[in-house]
Amino acid sequence: MQPLKGITVVTLEHAIAAPFATRQLADMGARVIKVERPGVGDFARAYDSRVRGLASHFVWTNRSKESLTLDVKHEEAQKILMRLIIEEADVVVQNLAPGAAARLGLSYEALAKRKPGIIVCDISGYGDDGPYRDKKAYDLLIQSEAGFVSVTGTPDTPSKAGPSIADIAAGMYAYTNILGALMHRQQTGEGQRIDISMLESLSEWMSYPLYYAFEGAAPPERTGASHATIYPYGPFLAGDGKTVMMGLQNEREWKVFCEKVLLQPVLASDPRFAGNAQRSAARGELSSLIVEAFSTLTAAQVVERLETAGVANAQVNTMSELWKHPQLEARARWREIDTPAGTVPAMLPPGSWQHGAPRMDAVPALGQHTDAILSHFGYGAEQIAQLRAEGAV
């Protein structure tokens, strides 16, 4: 059985953070009703058209949801939204502009007066108070504010992460906090408000770089795909021009690397490289020795030596290669889901799902479920048509 079957989530969401959180609730079996603007919808629908005319971000974060179009500024639409929340919702999620939900009467304080067990999750860039409360917050900006960009990239080029990690971090903490709130309500009957900040979420993910720079110490240097403090750990060029990614974690691995991969056992006792700190400090010199040793080998031959020696290694896969990754195929991690543009592959959510398969339903068309939801609340075809003519739905 899907663990959240019977839970209803009403979400006023856009972009990535909130949609990613609610998609995972849908994966768990929750009914997720996504409220979108008539005619426009979640602006992430228009980010690109790479998935058979649909946006890649939207397809990723919005499967298994129902799309209800409402102009929440329209009086009748406001009534519909409030009725939907009070009569149906267990959880309300929103990542509107700061203060917008409260102005619509959707704050936890307002909703809890009418439905004490309601859980309200507000997701924003910087949180509900403090001097940055009203500051605009996009993923790149939060990556910058949280210091991520300062420790990522090359010495000459600070870089952002490819995926929207600030949004993803906030979405993950929203998801886990909602699960915790549902458990709390199950035990006590109490609802609660959850305040998720993208800045706080990504700051938590800054992990060791933040502590590495404790009390004004120098932060980790930007070292591209190499590790800032462990060496050798990163990309190395083979003789055929291809890159091999590898990493050593301890002295036992360093010794076997010298003996079985470099075929230079004397390096294992070279005082220049006696310990990770020395190897990291002498990484320029050591890199030259490694690349020279690899220069007569193809990438495949280097990997063969690394595997024989038991040294960790990986391919630097492209997106095309990831779609065909043999490990994902062997573990049957792909499914087909429906979209308005036909079926597309989607990856199973991580986990074993032993007690019931995750929900893997369609990506909704804009407003696809509006008529059905309004009919459930007693609106007839003529009333719905009138509301649509007025731009309310």
C-alpha positions, -999 to 999 in steps of 0.1 A, spaced: 0 0 0 12 35 -8 18 51 26 2 85 18 -29 71 1 -59 90 15 -39 122 21 -48 152 0 -24 180 -8 -35 214 -22 -6 233 -36 -2 268 -50 32 262 -66 55 272 -94 91 265 -106 110 237 -88 111 237 -50 74 233 -41 66 211 -72 95 188 -64 83 184 -28 47 177 -37 57 153 -65 74 132 -39 43 133 -18 24 121 -49 50 93 -54 40 81 -19 4 80 -29 -10 114 -19 -36 131 -40 -19 163 -51 -41 191 -65 -20 217 -83 -37 251 -85 -26 270 -116 -34 303 -133 -60 300 -161 -44 302 -196 -8 304 -182 -3 278 -155 29 272 -136 55 293 -155 78 263 -155 56 248 -182 73 273 -206 109 269 -194 117 249 -226 102 224 -250 127 195 -249 103 167 -239 83 164 -271 72 200 -268 69 199 -230 93 216 -205 119 193 -190 116 208 -155 78 205 -155 78 169 -167 103 160 -139 84 176 -110 47 173 -118 38 137 -126 9 121 -107 -8 155 -100 -42 170 -108 -43 204 -124 -70 228 -113 -71 263 -129 -83 291 -107 -78 329 -108 -74 332 -70 -82 369 -73 -116 361 -86 -143 361 -58 -159 328 -69 -125 311 -75 -115 321 -39 -146 304 -26 -137 273 -46 -102 273 -33 -112 277 3 -138 250 0 -113 227 -15 -89 233 14 -114 231 42 -133 201 29 -105 181 13 -70 191 22 -47 176 48 -17 197 36 -14 231 19 19 239 2 28 273 -14 58 291 -27 41 323 -39 58 356 -34 63 365 3 30 376 19 9 366 -11 -6 335 6 -15 354 37 -33 380 17 -54 353 1 -64 340 36 -41 310 33 -18 315 62 -16 287 88 -32 310 114 -62 318 92 -67 282 80 -61 266 114 -91 285 129 -114 267 105 -94 234 103 -72 228 133 -55 197 119 -43 215 87 -6 214 78 7 245 59 41 244 43 55 278 31 86 277 9 105 309 2 140 320 -6 149 335 28 121 326 52 92 345 66 111 372 86 145 388 87 160 415 65 160 393 34 124 383 37 112 402 5 144 397 -15 139 378 -48 154 344 -47 162 323 -77 184 291 -76 215 308 -88 211 336 -63 207 312 -34 237 292 -46 257 325 -44 243 336 -10 249 302 6 286 303 -5 282 273 -29 295 292 -59 326 304 -39 339 268 -34 327 253 -68 345 256 -101 381 263 -111 405 287 -95 397 312 -122 360 305 -126 335 302 -98 306 280 -110 270 271 -101 258 235 -100 241 223 -132 209 211 -115 189 235 -94 203 224 -61 190 252 -40 155 244 -51 160 207 -48 174 211 -12 144 232 -2 120 207 -19 136 178 0 133 196 34 97 205 26 90 169 18 106 155 49 91 182 72 56 174 58 61 137 65 71 146 100 41 169 105 18 141 93 33 117 118 29 144 145 -7 149 136 -14 112 136 -1 110 172 -16 143 185 -43 155 161 -24 188 158 -16 205 125 13 229 122 30 255 100 63 246 83 86 275 71 112 263 46 140 286 34 160 279 4 190 297 20 188 276 51 184 244 31 214 249 10 235 263 39 229 230 56 242 212 25 274 233 26 285 207 51 323 203 54 333 235 35 315 256 61 333 239 90 366 237 71 365 275 71 357 276 109 366 307 128 380 325 98 402 297 84 408 297 47 379 279 28 385 250 4 400 261 -28 381 257 -61 396 227 -78 372 218 -106 362 182 -105 391 174 -82 386 172 -44 398 203 -26 415 184 3 420 148 -8 444 137 -36 446 120 -60 408 124 -63 393 136 -95 397 135 -133 429 123 -150 436 122 -187 445 89 -204 466 84 -235 435 83 -259 423 117 -248 395 103 -226 391 112 -189 391 87 -160 376 97 -127 392 81 -97 396 86 -60 419 74 -32 408 76 5 436 61 26 472 49 27 464 13 19 448 25 -14 477 48 -21 501 19 -18 482 -4 -41 477 24 -66 514 29 -68 521 -8 -71 493 -21 -94 481 10 -114 512 32 -118 535 2 -116 559 24 -96 559 9 -61 587 32 -50 563 61 -50 544 46 -21 573 55 3 583 87 -14 584 114 14 569 139 -10 536 119 -10 537 105 25 501 111 36 471 128 21 482 163 33 515 160 15 499 146 -17 474 173 -17 500 200 -13 521 184 -41 492 178 -64 508 195 -94 539 173 -92 519 142 -85 494 149 -113 522 151 -138 535 117 -127 500 101 -129 492 116 -164 526 105 -176 519 69 -164 485 70 -181 498 85 -213 506 51 -229 472 36 -219 437 40 -231 410 50 -207 397 15 -208 431 1 -199 434 26 -170 400 15 -157 410 -21 -160 441 -15 -138 420 5 -113 394 -23 -111 421 -49 -106 437 -29 -78 403 -22 -62 407 16 -66 374 35 -69 367 49 -104 339 61 -126 331 71 -161 323 108 -168 290 100 -184 270 124 -206 233 127 -202 228 104 -232 250 78 -215 230 82 -182 198 74 -201 213 41 -210 233 34 -178 236 -4 -175 232 -3 -137 199 16 -139 187 -8 -166 198 -39 -146 179 -27 -116 148 -19 -137 146 17 -126 127 31 -156 90 32 -161 67 48 -187 44 77 -177 18 95 -197 20 132 -206 -1 155 -229 26 147 -255 25 109 -251 44 85 -230 79 93 -217 104 74 -195 106 83 -158 128 70 -131 114 52 -101 119 72 -69 149 60 -50 141 32 -26 131 -4 -26 93 1 -23 87 -34 -9 52 -28 3 37 -11 -27 49 4 -59 52 42 -60 26 62 -78 38 69 -113 8 86 -130 5 112 -158 19 147 -161 -13 168 -163 -23 192 -190 -31 227 -178 -65 226 -161 -71 190 -170 -90 182 -138 -108 215 -134 -142 203 -145 -141 171 -125 -131 190 -93 -158 216 -98 -184 190 -105 -175 173 -73 -184 205 -55 -218 207 -73 -210 231 -101 -230 223 -133 -217 225 -169 -233 259 -174 -218 273 -142 -184 260 -151 -187 275 -186 -197 308 -171 -167 308 -147 -144 299 -176 -159 328 -197 -151 351 -167 -116 339 -165 -121 325 -130 -111 289 -140 
